[in-house]
């Protein structure tokens, strides 16, 4: 992301990307996140457009529904976002090796 991109814009873009990658409609995502079905589509649309900001509890529910870590929505580093987006799908052995390589030698 470039420096002029705000964290709200990052959230909006990442939410839409993750929803589309899962093949979910705005209504379906809202319902999976516990939003009433009669307002689910409108709420998700307003979050994606930046009209409204989701509180942290809603963001956690969206992350759970989309199977991504909450941090995915907020990092301004695109490489880290890619890693976070795919974290749950990474082979467990590869994950262990990656984490082991990051631990500092004490």
C-alpha positions in Angstrom: 0.0 0.0 0.0 1.2 3.5 -0.6 1.6 6.1 2.1 -1.6 7.9 1.2 -3.7 4.8 1.8 -5.4 5.1 5.2 -6.0 2.2 7.5 -9.8 2.5 6.8 -9.1 2.2 3.1 -6.9 -0.8 3.8 -9.7 -2.4 5.9 -12.3 -1.8 3.1 -10.1 -3.3 0.4 -9.0 -6.3 2.4 -12.6 -7.1 3.5 -13.9 -7.1 0.0 -10.9 -9.1 -1.3 -11.4 -11.8 1.4 -15.1 -11.9 0.8 -14.8 -12.3 -2.9 -12.0 -14.9 -2.5 -14.4 -17.0 -0.4 -17.1 -16.6 -3.0 -19.5 -15.0 -0.5 -22.2 -12.4 -1.2 -22.3 -9.4 1.2 -25.5 -10.8 2.7 -24.0 -14.3 3.3 -20.9 -12.9 4.9 -23.0 -10.6 7.1 -25.1 -13.5 8.2 -22.0 -15.7 8.9 -20.7 -12.9 11.0 -23.9 -12.8 13.1 -25.5 -9.8 11.5 -29.3 -9.9 11.1 -30.1 -11.1 7.6 -32.4 -8.1 6.9 -29.5 -5.7 7.2 -26.5 -7.9 6.5 -25.9 -6.9 2.9 -26.3 -3.2 3.6 -23.9 -3.4 6.6 -21.2 -5.3 4.7 -21.5 -2.9 1.8 -21.1 0.1 4.0 -18.0 -1.5 5.7 -16.5 -2.2 2.2 -17.3 1.4 1.0 -15.9 3.0 4.2 -19.3 4.6 5.0 -19.2 2.9 8.5 -16.5 1.4 10.5 -16.9 -2.0 12.1 -16.2 -2.3 15.8 -13.6 -4.8 16.9 -16.1 -7.4 17.9 -17.7 -7.3 14.4 -14.2 -7.4 12.8 -13.4 -10.5 14.8 -16.6 -12.1 13.6 -15.9 -11.2 10.0 -12.4 -12.6 10.4 -13.7 -15.9 11.7 -16.3 -16.1 8.9 -13.6 -15.5 6.3 -11.0 -17.7 8.0 -8.4 -15.0 8.2 -6.6 -13.5 11.2 -8.0 -10.2 12.3 -4.6 -8.6 11.7 -5.1 -9.3 7.9 -7.5 -6.4 7.8 -5.1 -3.8 9.2 -1.5 -4.5 8.1 -0.3 -1.9 5.6 2.4 -4.4 4.4 1.0 -6.2 1.3 3.4 -9.1 1.7 2.4 -9.6 5.3 -1.2 -9.4 4.3 -0.7 -12.2 1.8 1.0 -14.3 4.5 -1.9 -13.6 6.9 -4.5 -14.3 4.3 -3.0 -17.7 3.6 -1.9 -18.6 7.1 -4.7 -21.1 7.9 -4.0 -22.9 4.6 -0.3 -23.3 5.0 0.9 -26.8 5.5 1.5 -27.4 9.3 5.0 -28.6 8.8 6.0 -25.6 6.7 4.4 -23.4 9.4 6.5 -25.0 12.1 9.7 -24.6 10.1 8.9 -21.0 9.3 8.2 -20.2 12.9 11.3 -22.0 14.1 13.5 -20.0 11.7 12.1 -16.8 13.1 12.9 -17.6 16.8 15.9 -15.6 18.0 18.9 -17.5 19.3 19.2 -16.7 23.0 
